[in-house]
Amino acid sequence: MQASAYLKLSIATALVTIVLKAAAWQWTGSVSMAADALESLVNLAGAAFALAMVTLAQQPPDAEHPYGHHKAEYFSGGFEGILIIAAALGILWGAVDRWRHPQPLESVGLGVVLSVVSSSLNGALAWAMLRKAREVRSAALEGDARHLFTDVWTSAGVVAGLLGVMATGWQWLDPLLAVAVALNILREGVHLLHEASRGLMDEALDADSLARIHAVLDGFREPHPVRFDHIASRVAGQRRFVDLHMHMPAQWTLARAAALRGDVERALLGAVPGLRASIQLLPMDMEARTLQDEDAA
């Protein structure tokens, strides 16, 4: 199943959970249930935007975007982070009002059942989405999956609190729990914004991928009189890139150098699946200036 199919399933699941949690809120009058239902609305908006960004990221390169549209996925995480923060602030406002004006809860048992059912749906979907996100390296899919996991833990906390209200009769537990829910999803919103900003800053590949790249290059240095330098990598959505210089003996023909470059590119792709390598050929006695060199100067 493709990433877009998972996001479509996430939208459908969000619609179902909104109905279940809204019904639980109406039956119980619980402000923590209202907070849980509000987060499901955020899930719906986030999944819809993530689907739009994943669809855009899959578009082929064009004249205006010669390197593709892969970074569009990071906008999804940032958008979802903003939605989560807004929802958290709204929940805090409602919790404070309920703390000042407490109201008795009704039909708590039925509300708990509905919340458990919706959480089970979200948990199963989030687990499947996270596995797929790691498989295809989709920032949008991973962000939506992690948000669903947050929703599951939020619902678990709400259920535990409502059971506590049933057992003790302490009505103040309900707004207190809503505050805890708000702080939890606020933390997740800040995390998603942070991860989105990291992706937009062209971060280098992870340490394991870089180690495999250097291992491949070391393997070519021993049997061939070549050297590699100015190795730079970056991540853009599902794509990973590496740029480097390959220095060769001046007497080599261009055909021989190009053939070896092709071997290096295939070896790098085998070591790091999906990697796009850009290798500049240079004579052994020539050094080329790079953007890093110009910045340092």
N, C-alpha and C positions, 0 to 999 in steps of 0.2 A: 504494500500500500504506500502511495506517495505521501509526502508531507502535507500537500494540499488536502488530500482525502482525510487525514487525521484532523486537520483544522475544521473541515466541514462537519466532521463528527463532533468536534468540540463545540461548535455553534449549536448543533442539534441538542447536545447534552445540556448546554447552558440554558436553553429554552425550557427543557424539562425541569431542571433544578430550580429555575426561577419560579415556575408554577408551584412546585412542591414547597419551596421555602416561603413563598408569599402566602400560601395557604396556612403553613405552620405559624407564621407571624400573625395572620388574621385570627386564627383560632386561639392562640395563646396570649396575644397582646404583649409579647416579650420584646423588649428593645434589642436584646442580643440576637433574637431571631430576625428582627428587622435588619440588623447589621449584617447578618449572614446572607440574607436575601439581597441586600444592596451589593455585596461583593460578587454575587452571581451575575448581577447586571454588568458589573465591571468585566467579569469573565466573558460575557457575550460580546461586549464592545471590543475587548482585547482580541478575542479569537477572530472576529470579523476583520479587524484591521490587520492582524497577522496573516490571514488568508490573502488579503489584498497585497501585502508586501511580499509574501512568498511567490505569488503569481507574477509580480513585477520582477523579482529577483531572477526568475527562471527565463525571462526574456533574453534573446540573444543580443550580442553587442550590436550597436548601430553607430551611425556617424557621430552622434552627440555623446555616446557612451561606448567608446571603442574597447574598454576593458570590461564591459558588461554592467549589470545592475545589481550585483550581489550584495552590496552594502544596504540595499533597501530593507533587508531583514532587521538591521539594527534599529531602524526607525520604529519597528513594531515593539521592540522591548522598551524603548523610551516612551512611546505613547502609552503602553500598558502601565508603565511605572507611574506616569502622571495621573492616569485614571485611578490607580490604587491609592495614591496619596490623597487625591480629592475625596475618594470614598472614605478613607480613614478619618479625614477631618469632619466629614458629615456625620460619621458614626459617633465621634467624640462629642459633637454638638448635641446629638440626640441623647446620648448617655447622661450628659450633665443635666439636661432638662428632666429626664426620667428620675435622676437622683434627687432633684429638688421637688419633683411631684410624683412620688411612687404610686404605682397602680397594681392591684392584685392580678396574678396570672390565672389563665383559664385553660382547660383542656391540654395541660402540659404533656401528658402521656402521648396524645396523638401528635403533637408538635415534635416530640422527640423521635417518634417512628418515622415521620416524613423527613426529618433532618438526617437520620441514619441512612435512609434509602438514597437520598440525593448525594450524600457523601460517598456511599459505596460506588455510585456511578462515576463520580468525579475521580475517585481513587483509582479505579480500574483504568479509566481513560488516561489519567496522568502517567501511570506506570508505563503504559504502552507508548505514549507520546515521547516520554523521556528516552526510552530505548531507541526509538526511531530517530530522535534528534541527535543522539550521539553517533548513530550509524551514518547519517547523511550530513552531520555537522551543520545543522540548521539552528541559527540563533533565535529565530522567531518561534520555531516549534519548541525549543528548550524553554524559552521564556514563558510560553503559554502553559507548558507542562508544570513548571515550577510554581506558577501562579495557581494552578489547580491543586497542587499539593498543599499550598498555603491555605486554600479554601477548605481542604479536607481537615487540616489541623484546626482551623477556625471552627468548623462545625463540631468537631470532637470536643473542643473547649466549651462551646455553647451547650451541647448536650450534657456535659458533666456539670455545668453550672445550673442548668434547669433541674437536673436530678437533685442537686444540692438544695435548690429552693423548695422542691417537693418534700425533701426529707426534713428540712429545718424550719421552713416557713419564713426564712429571711429574704424579704423582697429586695433588699439592697444588693444581693448577689447578682441580680440581673443586670443593672447598670454597671456594676463593677466589672462583670464579665465582658460587657460591651466595650468598655475602655481597654481591657486586655486584648480583645479582638482587634480594635482599631490600632493599637500600638504594634501588634504583630504584623498586620498587613501594611502598616506604614514602613516598617523595617524592610519588608519585601519590595515595596515600591522604590525605596531608595536604592536597594540592591540592583533592581532591574535598570534604573537610570544609570547607575555606575557602570554596569556591564555594557549597556548600549554606548555610552561615551567611550569606553575602552575600544570597542569595535570600530568606531568612527575615527579613532586616532591611529589607525594602521599599525597595530602592535605586531611584534615579531612572532614567528612560529613558536610553539611550545618547545621546551627543552628536549623532549624525547625526539621530536621531528628534526630539530637542528642537529642532534647527535647522529641520527641516521644519515642526514645529508653529508655531514663531515666524514662519516665512515665510508660512504660511497666515493667521495672525492679522494680520500686517502688510498682507496683501492686502485684508483687510476694513476696516482702519482708514482707508485712503485714500478710498474712495467713500462711507463711512458715518460719521456723527458718533458713533462708539462708541470705547471703549477697553477693553483687557483687562488684568487684573492678577491677583495671587495665583495664579500658574500653578504647580501642583504635579503631579508625575508619579510613577508607581511601576510596578514590574514584579511580577507574581505568576504564576509558571509561564509558560504560553503567552500569558497575557493582559497587555495593557498599558493603563494608565489615565492620564488627565490630568483634573485639576480646575482650574477657573478661574472668574473673575468677568467678566461682560460688562456694562459700564456703558453706558447709553443715555440719550438725552434724556428728561427727565421727562414731556414732553407726548406721547410715543409711547404708542400703545395696546398692551395686552398681546399682542394678536394679531400686531401688526407686529413686536414684539420677539421673540416666539416663532418667527415665520417666519424671521427673520434667524438666530436661534440654530440652527434646523434646517439652514440653509445652511452655517453654520460647522461644525456637527457632521459633515455629509456631506463637507465639504472636508477636515477633519482625518482622517476615515476613509480618504479617497482618498490622502492624503499618507502616512499611517502605517497600513497594513492591520492590521485587528484591534484598533485602538485604541478604547477605551471612553471617551468624553468626557462629563464632567459639568459643565455650564455654568450658573452661578447668575446670574439677571438682576437688575440693580440700577440705580436712577436714577443719572444722571451725578454728582450732588452727594452721593451716599451712599457711605460706606466701611463695609465689614463686617469685623468682627474674625475672624481665623482662628486655628487651633490654634497656628500659629507666633507670632502676635501674643500670644496668651495665655501661651505658654511664655516669650517674651521679657519679658513684664511680670512 
